[in-house]
Amino acid sequence: MRSKHIRSVWMTLLCRLISAKGNDALTKASANALVYAMADKYNIAELAVLAETKFGPSIPELCDEDLLGVFDIVIGTTPPSRKALRSLMVAECVTRMPALVKNEAFVRFLDEHAEVGSALAIEGYETMRAEIDMVKGQLGEARDLMINQQRELKTLERTIADVKAHLIKGIIEGSTELA
C-alpha cells in the first residue's frame, strides 16, 4: 500500500516538473529525459508515456550543441533496449544531418557512441528510401498527367485538322458555286 502511495506522490511531483511552463527547450528536454529514465527504472508506465510525449516537441527547439547534450543524457540514463527517446533523437539528427556532419562536437559524439552512428545510418537510409519512393510516386503521377495531356493534345490536333478540312471544303464548295 505504501509503495502505491509513494508512486502516486512521485508521479504527481514529476508530472508537475515536466509540465512547468516558461522553461527553455533544453530544460524541458533534459527534465523529460530524466523523468522518462526514472519512470522506466521504477516501472511507472503512465509517467514514461507522459515524459515521452512531452519530450518529442521540445527536441526541434534545441540548438545543435544542446541536442547532443540531451542525447548524452538519454544514452546515459536509459538502456539501449528502451528505444523511445533514442528514436526521437535519431530522427531529429537525421533531419539536421547536413549541418551536424560539419560540427566537430557531433563527430566526437559519434566516436564516443558508435551505436548512435549505426542508428543514424539506418534511419538515414530509411528516410532516404521513403523520400525516393515519394519522388517516384510523384514522377509516376507527373508521367500519367503528361500522357493524358498528350492524348488531349492529339485529340485537339485532330479536331483542328477536321475543322480546317471542313473550312477548306466549305471554301472550295463556296467558290465553285460563285463561278
C-alpha positions in Angstrom: 0.0 0.0 0.0 2.8 2.4 0.9 4.5 1.7 -2.4 1.4 2.7 -4.3 1.2 6.0 -2.3 4.9 6.8 -2.9 4.4 6.1 -6.6 1.4 8.4 -6.7 3.3 11.2 -5.0 6.3 10.7 -7.2 4.2 10.7 -10.3 2.4 13.9 -9.2 5.7 15.7 -8.5 7.3 14.6 -11.7 4.3 15.5 -13.8 4.5 19.0 -12.3 8.2 19.1 -13.2 7.6 18.3 -16.8 4.5 20.4 -17.1 6.3 23.5 -15.9 5.7 26.5 -18.2 8.3 29.0 -19.3 11.3 26.7 -19.3 13.6 26.7 -22.2 13.8 23.8 -24.6 17.0 22.4 -23.0 15.4 22.3 -19.6 12.2 20.7 -20.9 14.0 18.1 -23.0 16.5 17.3 -20.2 13.8 17.1 -17.5 11.6 14.9 -19.6 14.5 12.6 -20.5 15.4 12.2 -16.8 11.7 11.7 -15.8 11.4 9.1 -18.6 14.5 7.3 -17.2 13.2 7.3 -13.7 9.7 6.2 -14.7 11.3 3.4 -16.8 13.5 2.3 -13.9 10.7 2.3 -11.4 8.2 0.8 -13.9 5.7 3.7 -13.9 4.4 3.2 -17.5 2.0 6.2 -17.5 4.7 8.6 -16.4 7.1 7.2 -19.1 4.5 7.8 -21.7 3.8 11.3 -20.5 7.5 12.1 -20.4 8.0 10.7 -23.9 5.0 12.7 -25.2 6.4 15.9 -23.7 10.0 15.1 -24.8 9.3 14.9 -28.5 8.0 18.5 -29.1 11.0 20.1 -27.3 13.7 18.4 -29.5 13.3 20.5 -32.6 13.7 23.7 -30.5 17.2 22.6 -29.3 20.4 24.1 -30.9 22.8 21.5 -32.1 25.1 21.6 -29.0 22.1 21.2 -26.7 20.7 18.4 -28.9 24.0 16.5 -28.3 23.8 17.2 -24.5 20.3 15.9 -24.3 21.2 12.9 -26.4 24.0 12.2 -24.0 21.5 12.3 -21.1 19.2 9.9 -23.0 22.1 7.4 -23.7 23.4 7.7 -20.1 20.1 7.2 -18.4 18.2 4.6 -20.5 19.2 1.1 -21.5 19.7 0.5 -25.3 16.6 -1.7 -25.3 14.5 1.4 -24.5 14.4 3.0 -27.9 11.5 5.5 -27.5 13.6 8.6 -26.7 16.6 7.4 -28.7 14.5 7.0 -31.8 13.2 10.6 -31.4 16.7 11.9 -31.0 18.0 9.9 -34.0 15.1 11.2 -36.2 16.0 14.8 -35.3 19.7 14.2 -36.0 18.8 12.8 -39.4 16.8 16.0 -40.3 19.8 18.1 -39.2 22.5 15.8 -40.8 23.8 18.4 -43.3 24.7 20.8 -40.5 25.7 18.2 -37.9 28.3 16.5 -40.0 30.2 19.8 -40.0 30.0 20.0 -36.3 33.2 18.7 -34.5 31.2 18.1 -31.3 28.8 15.8 -33.2 31.7 13.9 -34.8 33.2 13.4 -31.3 29.8 12.3 -30.0 29.6 9.7 -32.7 33.1 8.5 -31.9 32.0 8.0 -28.3 28.6 6.4 -29.2 29.0 4.0 -32.1 25.5 2.7 -31.6 24.2 6.2 -32.4 26.1 6.2 -35.7 24.6 2.8 -36.6 21.1 4.1 -35.7 21.7 7.2 -37.8 22.8 5.2 -40.7 19.8 3.0 -40.6 17.3 5.9 -40.0 19.0 8.0 -42.7 18.8 5.1 -45.2 15.1 4.5 -44.3 14.3 8.2 -44.6 16.1 8.4 -47.9 14.2 5.4 -49.2 10.9 6.9 -48.2 11.8 10.2 -49.9 12.9 8.3 -53.1 9.6 6.3 -53.0 7.7 9.6 -52.6 9.6 11.1 -55.6 9.0 8.0 -57.7 5.3 8.3 -56.9 5.3 12.0 -57.8 7.2 11.2 -61.1 4.7 8.5 -61.9 1.8 10.9 -61.3 3.5 13.6 -63.5 4.2 11.0 -66.2 0.5 9.9 -66.2 -0.6 13.6 -66.3 1.7 14.2 -69.2 0.5 11.2 -71.1 -3.1 12.3 -70.6 -2.2 15.8 -71.7 -0.5 14.4 -74.8 -3.7 12.4 -75.6 -5.8 15.5 -75.2 -3.4 17.4 -77.4 -3.6 14.8 -80.1 -7.4 14.9 -79.9 -7.3 18.7 -80.1 -4.9 18.5 -83.1 -7.3 16.0 -84.9 -10.3 18.3 -84.1 -8.4 21.3 -85.5 -7.4 19.3 -88.6 -11.1 18.3 -89.1 -12.3 21.9 -88.7 -9.6 23.1 -91.1 -10.6 20.4 -93.6 -14.2 21.3 -93.2 -13.5 25.0 -93.7 -11.4 24.4 -96.7 -14.1 22.1 -98.2 -16.6 24.9 -97.5 -14.4 27.5 -99.1 -13.9 25.3 -102.2 -17.6 24.5 -102.5 -18.5 28.1 -102.0 -16.0 29.3 -104.6 -17.4 26.7 -107.2 -20.9 28.0 -106.5 -19.8 31.5 -107.3 -18.3 30.6 -110.6 
